Amino acid sequence: MVDEELISDSRLKQRKLLEISQNRVGNKRALAGDDKRLLLETISTDIPQLDVILGGGWRRGRMGMLVGEASMGKTLIMQWTIAAFQSRGLSCGFIDPEKTYDPDWFAVTGVDVESLIVARPENTEQAFDLAIDWAENGMDLIGFDSLAALTPKMRAASGLEEQEVMGASARKISEGLNLLTNKNHDSMILCTNQLRSKMGVVYGSPDTIPGGRAQLFYASYGLKVRRGGWITEGDKRIGYVLKVETFKNKVAPPFQVCEIPFLFEGTIDTIAGLVDTGIELGLITGKRGFYKWGDVPIRGLVKLKQYFTDNPEEQEKLKYQIEHDEILEDGEIKVI
């Protein structure tokens, strides 16, 4: 039998320790474990298959890292994320040391360029000072594209002929992320970085990212982006498939993979993505060309995609089940 007096003493002790903690670091930085202020909102990317591997979307107060080789789709995911946040009336800031921002292309992918704040700082220190100011003043999404393009003030002020100081860039990026993490409460921070190869590696992976290994320790999400197959129309390439893998995830199971069909016109083949995710999750049953959605038998993947194209209400039902991990059966909800 539990001793009520011991429980009472334990609660009194816990309240006292919480009070001591709040007096030391402040009421906002010392909270009880069940405080609702610690349960931050998850923002959907509006891409069902990406939401599945992220754990529902991007969590506020966290940092995500997108890594990959050149022209793999890292900035595309950044653009789709910005568009998803803006569609919910949230504020977005884009730090652009690579100078890749193009208002026309961003608008094509769904970004409201009029409400987006774009900054091109002169150096690493200025970039992180700005990001900290944004985080402290309620910016909902802070994007860096990319960390590899940030230049320390010392390097920006000196010529190429002057002696290089080893590790200056990595040190400043690590210090900047450290400060930004400390000052951030509920902003989502999303960074891109380049994937490069170390020379002379015989065993193990030669992959590395500029800016030092410490940066990945600050991230709750680590996503590797690479290109899959081409999407063709006859002999013409009209898009490609983005393959995204979570090699780190602190809010959902890691090492999950999804595929996002991207068309060069700036859109995502949402039907293909929904169908592929539905099959993977077992919401659409069948194999080898014979599928079943509910009580509807459908032969062939092309006809399956066409079925959801022709039936928007079924498309919404599938999207709901993917997002909520629930099956709708005759209007009733059944948890998967």
N, C-alpha and C positions, 0 to 999 in steps of 0.2 A: 504494500500500500504506500502511495506517495505521501511524504510528509509535507503538509500544507505550510508549516512554519519555515521549512527549508526553501520551499518555492518562493514564499514571501520575501525571505532574506535575499535570495538570489535576484529577485526583481528589483529590490531596493539597491542592491549593489550595482546592477546593470544601469539603473537610472543615474546613480552617482557617477559611474564611469563615463556615461554619455555626456553628462553635464561637464565633467572635467575636460572631455575631448572638445566640446563646443567652446568652452572658455579658452582653450589653447589654440584651436584652428578656425573657429567661427561656426555659427549655426548652419551655414550652407555647406560646409565641408565635413561636418561630422553628423551623420544621420543614423537612425536605426535601420537595420537591414531590410525591414518591410516598409520603409517610407516610400510613398508614391513618387516622390521627386527622383528616386533612383530608377524608376521604371519609365525609361524614355521611349518616345514614339518610334515606330519603324515605318519608314516611308517607302512605299512600293516604287519600283522602277517602271511599272506598267509593261514589263516584259515578263510574262508568267514563268518561263523556263529559267530566267535569271533570278527571279524572286525565290524560286524553289531552292536553288543552291546557296543563296545568301541567307535564307532563313526568314523569308517574307519581305525582304528589301533591305535598305540601308538603315541602320540604327543611329539615331541622333547621339551626339557625344562621342562617336567613334571615328576612327580613321581607316580609310581603305587605300590599298596600294595596287595599281594596275601596272603590270610589267609585261613586256613583250618586245619582239623585234620591230624594226621599222615597218610602218604601213600594215599593221596587224589589226587595228581597230580600237586601240586604247582611247584615243580622243573621241571616237564615236560613242563609246560607253559613257564617257564624261558628258557628251552632248545630250544623250538620251536621259541621263540622270538629271541634268539641269532642266530639261524640258518637263520631266516628271515632277520635280520640286515646284517649278513655276506653275504647273497646272493646278497645284493646290494652294496657290497664292503665297508661296514661300520665296524669300529673297536669296539670290545667288550671286556670288562673286567669283571671277575667273582670273587667276594670276597666270600670265602668259609670257614667261621668259623666252620660250621658243619662238614667239611671234607667229604662231600658227592660226590665230583667230581670224576667221573670215566671216563677216556678218551674213553674207548671202548664203553660204553653206550651212552655217549654224541655224539660220531661219528655215532652210529646207528640211533639216532634221527635227524641227519642232520647237526650237529655242525662241523665246520672245526676246529678241535682241534689244528692244527698247528698255526693258526692265533689268537686263543683265549688266552688271558692273565689271568692266574689263580693266585690269591693271598690268602695266609692264614695268616693273621695278628695275632700277639700275643694277642692283646687286642682291646677294643672298640675304644680308642683314635687313635691307629695306623690305624685301618680300615677306619675311617672317614677322617684322614689326607691323606691317599692314595686316597680315593674316590674324595676328593677335588682337589688333584693334577691331577687326571685323568680328572675331569670336566674342569679344567682351561687349560688343554693341548689338548682338542679336542676329548676325548673319546666319541664315539657315544652312547654306551649303557653301563651302570654300573649296575651290578647285585649283590644283597646281598642275600645269602642263608645260614642262615637266621638271622634276627635281634635278635631273641631269644637266639641264640648261642654266641652272642658277650659278652665278659667278660671285665668289667672295669679293668684298670691297677691296681687299689688298691686291687681288689679282686684276680686278677691273681697273685699278689706278696705276698698275705697272705695265711695262711693255713686255712683249713676248721674249725679248732678249734677256730680261732679268732672270735671276735664278729662281726656279720654282720651289716653293715650300711644300714638301710632301704632306699629303693628307689634309690640306687646308680646306678644300671643298667638303670632304666628308665630315670634318670636324664642325664646320659651320652648319651643315645640314642637320647633324645630330643635335647640336645645341639649339637650333631653331625649332626642331620637332619636339625637343624636350620642353622648351618654354611654351610652345603652342598647346601641347597636351596638358600642361599644368594650368593654363589660363582658360582652356575650353571647357564648357559645361554641356551645351546641347547643340552645338554646330556639328554637322557632318563634314568631315574633311576628306577629300578624295584627291589622291596624287597619282600621276603617271610617272613611269620611269622606264628607261631603256634596258633591254636585255643584251648584254655583251658577252664575249667569250674570253676567258683567260688563256694566255699563251702557254704552251708546253705542258698542258694537262694530259696525262696518259690514262689515269684511273679516275673514275668519278665524273661528275658533270662539270663541264668547263663554264657553265653559265654563271654570270655575275652581274650585279647592277652597280652603276656609278653612285657615289655618295656614301659608300660604306655599308656594312652589314647592320649597323645599329638601327637604321631607319625602319627595318621590318619589325623590330621589337615594339615600336610604338603603334603599329597597325593592328586593328582587330580583324581586318579582312586582307588577305593576300590573293590576288587573282592573276593568273597567267593567261594572256590572250594570244591566240595564234589563229592562223587562217586555215580553214578546212578546204573542202572542194569548191569548185566554181559553180555558180548558177548560170545556166546557159539558156538561150532561146535560139534554137537552130545552131549555127556556128558562132553566134555572138555571145560574149560574156556580158551578162547583165547584173551580176552580183557575186557574192561569195558567202560562205558559211563561216561565221565567227565561232571558234571553239574556246570556251571559257572554263578554266579549272580553278577551283578554290584550293590553293595549297596551304592556306591558313584561314581559319574562321573561328572566332571566339564566341559566336552566338548561335552556331548551327554546326552539324557535322562537316568537317573539312574533306578535301579530296573528292569533291563532287564535280561533275562535268555537265555542261549544257551546250547546245548548239543554237546559234541565232542566225537565221537566214537574212542577210542584208542585201538590199537592191541598190544599185548605184544611183538611182533616182532620189535616194535619201530616205527610203522607207524600209520597214522590216516586214518580211512576209509573215504576218502574225498568224495566219491560218496554219501554215506549215509548222511554226513553232508550237502552237497550241496542240496540234495533232500529235507531233513527236513527243511532247511532254505528257499528253494524255495516255499514249501507248506505254511510255516508260513507267508511269505511275500505276498502270493497270486499270485506269479509268475506261480506256478503250481496249477491249479484249480481242484476242485472235492473233494469228501469225501467218506468214507466207501468203499474204494477199487476201486472206479471209478475215474480216474484222467485224466487230459487233459493238455498237454503241447503244446501250440499253437493250431494247428488244429489236433494234433495227440492224439487220445483217447488211454489210456493205463489202463488195468485192473489189479489191484493188486500192492502193494508196491514193492514186489520182482521184478516184471516185469518192474516197473518204474525205479528202480535202474539199472537193467540190460540194459534198453534202453540207459541210459546215459553212461554206461560202454562201450556199443557197438558203440556209436556215439560221439567220442571225440569233434567234432565240436559243437554239441548241448550242451555238457558239458561246453565248453568254453563260449558259448552264455549265459548259465544260470549263470555262474560265473561272467561274465561281468555285467549282469543285477543286480545281488546281490550287487556287489561292487560299482556300479554307480547309483543305484536307478533309472534305466532306462529300458524301455521295447523296445526291437528291433522288429519292425514289418515291414517285407518286406524291410529290410535294413534301415528303418528310425527309428530315436530315438524318443521315447515318454517318457517324465518324469513322474514318478509315482506320 
